[in-house]
Amino acid sequence: MSGTPYGQLLGHVPRRRWTDQRLARVHQSMSCFLLYLGVRRRYPRLTHHTIIVGPRYEGLVRDIFDRKTLAGDFSMYVHTPSRTDPSMAPPGCESMYVLVPVPNAASGIDWKTEAPRMTLRILDALEAWGLDGLSGALEVREVFTPDDFASQFGATLGNAFGIEPRLTQTAWFRPHNRSEEVGGLYLAGAGTHPGAGVPGVVLSAAATCHAIAKDFGFGEA
Ligand SMILES: Cc1cc2nc3c(=O)[nH]c(=O)nc-3n(C[C@H](O)[C@H](O)[C@H](O)COP(=O)(O)OP(=O)(O)OC[C@H]3O[C@@H](n4cnc5c(N)ncnc54)[C@H](O)[C@@H]3O)c2cc1C
């Protein structure tokens, strides 16, 4: 039985296209290391979306996608909803999450060992960037690693964004919204057509509704 949710759910079905062997060859997207923070002070330097770019671009991308190693440097996306919506944190506080792109579990990184180190590296980097006293002001600190994507969401290789959107895994080459294996089965979501991201997933739901409406003679959905 395949290690993918698709393979697990359809493990008993003879499959023409998405066989276990084929599923095993699918390239999974990268993963993310996430810190969810509740902070007992305000940081006006942060905006709702803040991107802090590290010293390298191409080399870092190759570390994540090709070499699958945990680099010594990183780029960060910091999401701080309390910057625009005061109800997201108590008065005088911020709520935020920090997203650092990392390789998926094909890397073999031992996150039990690396997560505490990575957490300290990120907090140090944020303080160096200008978030003074961040570590000492933490009320909440939750860590989410590729292992958690795998164990909590069943994400293959702990990927964060489903099947990697490379050319040969895009559009028609993704699993279709109308199942290619089982009559009356329809697929929607990041792992199918057109792909990941909330807009992609909503479009996927719309495409699936059209397929169902057509198959069952409901006319335009
Ligand atoms: C950190 C992060 C930040 C993101 N930020 C953005 C953003 O800013 N904008 C944007 O557009 N997109 C963003 N995305 C992408 C977006 O969240 C996803 O593309 C979207 O949520 C995928 O929706 P989905 O319904 O296909 O899958 P999911 O939302 O992943 O839902 C799948 C569900 O299926 C469950 N499941 C798995 N296996 C089984 C099983 N065997 N039986 C039952 N249930 C099962 C999982 O537990 C999960 O709850 C982000 C993703 C991540 C990880």
PDBQT file of the ligand as one rigid body, heavy atoms in Angstrom, charges set to zero:
ROOT
HETATM    1  C1  LIG A 301       2.086  27.319   6.419  1.00  0.00    +0.000 C 
HETATM    2  C2  LIG A 301       1.193  27.492   5.228  1.00  0.00    +0.000 A 
HETATM    3  C3  LIG A 301       0.830  28.752   4.804  1.00  0.00    +0.000 A 
HETATM    4  C4  LIG A 301      -0.009  28.904   3.706  1.00  0.00    +0.000 A 
HETATM    5  N1  LIG A 301      -0.357  30.165   3.331  1.00  0.00    +0.000 NA
HETATM    6  C5  LIG A 301      -1.188  30.335   2.290  1.00  0.00    +0.000 A 
HETATM    7  C6  LIG A 301      -1.608  31.647   1.893  1.00  0.00    +0.000 A 
HETATM    8  O1  LIG A 301      -1.194  32.657   2.494  1.00  0.00    +0.000 OA
HETATM    9  N2  LIG A 301      -2.432  31.764   0.832  1.00  0.00    +0.000 N 
HETATM   10  C7  LIG A 301      -2.899  30.669   0.144  1.00  0.00    +0.000 A 
HETATM   11  O2  LIG A 301      -3.665  30.828  -0.808  1.00  0.00    +0.000 OA
HETATM   12  N3  LIG A 301      -2.525  29.416   0.510  1.00  0.00    +0.000 NA
HETATM   13  C8  LIG A 301      -1.690  29.223   1.547  1.00  0.00    +0.000 A 
HETATM   14  N4  LIG A 301      -1.303  27.951   1.905  1.00  0.00    +0.000 N 
HETATM   15  C9  LIG A 301      -1.793  26.803   1.128  1.00  0.00    +0.000 C 
HETATM   16  C10 LIG A 301      -3.210  26.434   1.509  1.00  0.00    +0.000 C 
HETATM   17  O3  LIG A 301      -3.339  26.435   2.923  1.00  0.00    +0.000 OA
HETATM   18  C11 LIG A 301      -3.521  25.015   0.975  1.00  0.00    +0.000 C 
HETATM   19  O4  LIG A 301      -3.270  24.943  -0.429  1.00  0.00    +0.000 OA
HETATM   20  C12 LIG A 301      -4.984  24.645   1.228  1.00  0.00    +0.000 C 
HETATM   21  O5  LIG A 301      -5.314  24.756   2.605  1.00  0.00    +0.000 OA
HETATM   22  C13 LIG A 301      -5.219  23.211   0.792  1.00  0.00    +0.000 C 
HETATM   23  O6  LIG A 301      -6.590  22.908   1.009  1.00  0.00    +0.000 OA
HETATM   24  P1  LIG A 301      -7.096  21.417   0.914  1.00  0.00    +0.000 P 
HETATM   25  O7  LIG A 301      -8.540  21.464   1.303  1.00  0.00    +0.000 OA
HETATM   26  O8  LIG A 301      -6.740  20.832  -0.414  1.00  0.00    +0.000 OA
HETATM   27  O9  LIG A 301      -6.232  20.602   1.962  1.00  0.00    +0.000 OA
HETATM   28  P2  LIG A 301      -6.059  20.805   3.528  1.00  0.00    +0.000 P 
HETATM   29  O10 LIG A 301      -6.519  22.157   3.979  1.00  0.00    +0.000 OA
HETATM   30  O11 LIG A 301      -4.645  20.383   3.794  1.00  0.00    +0.000 OA
HETATM   31  O12 LIG A 301      -7.083  19.749   4.130  1.00  0.00    +0.000 OA
HETATM   32  C14 LIG A 301      -6.878  18.364   3.970  1.00  0.00    +0.000 C 
HETATM   33  C15 LIG A 301      -7.461  17.692   5.194  1.00  0.00    +0.000 C 
HETATM   34  O13 LIG A 301      -7.555  16.290   4.963  1.00  0.00    +0.000 OA
HETATM   35  C16 LIG A 301      -7.193  15.608   6.141  1.00  0.00    +0.000 C 
HETATM   36  N5  LIG A 301      -6.791  14.242   5.797  1.00  0.00    +0.000 N 
HETATM   37  C17 LIG A 301      -5.621  13.785   5.279  1.00  0.00    +0.000 A 
HETATM   38  N6  LIG A 301      -5.663  12.454   5.109  1.00  0.00    +0.000 NA
HETATM   39  C18 LIG A 301      -6.891  12.042   5.510  1.00  0.00    +0.000 A 
HETATM   40  C19 LIG A 301      -7.551  10.775   5.559  1.00  0.00    +0.000 A 
HETATM   41  N7  LIG A 301      -6.937   9.663   5.153  1.00  0.00    +0.000 N 
HETATM   42  N8  LIG A 301      -8.804  10.735   6.035  1.00  0.00    +0.000 NA
HETATM   43  C20 LIG A 301      -9.439  11.857   6.436  1.00  0.00    +0.000 A 
HETATM   44  N9  LIG A 301      -8.878  13.099   6.407  1.00  0.00    +0.000 NA
HETATM   45  C21 LIG A 301      -7.626  13.176   5.946  1.00  0.00    +0.000 A 
HETATM   46  C22 LIG A 301      -6.050  16.449   6.707  1.00  0.00    +0.000 C 
HETATM   47  O14 LIG A 301      -5.868  16.194   8.084  1.00  0.00    +0.000 OA
HETATM   48  C23 LIG A 301      -6.581  17.865   6.443  1.00  0.00    +0.000 C 
HETATM   49  O15 LIG A 301      -7.377  18.329   7.492  1.00  0.00    +0.000 OA
HETATM   50  C24 LIG A 301      -0.475  27.773   3.002  1.00  0.00    +0.000 A 
HETATM   51  C25 LIG A 301      -0.114  26.488   3.429  1.00  0.00    +0.000 A 
HETATM   52  C26 LIG A 301       0.719  26.354   4.523  1.00  0.00    +0.000 A 
HETATM   53  C27 LIG A 301       1.085  24.958   4.974  1.00  0.00    +0.000 C 
ENDROOT
TORSDOF 0
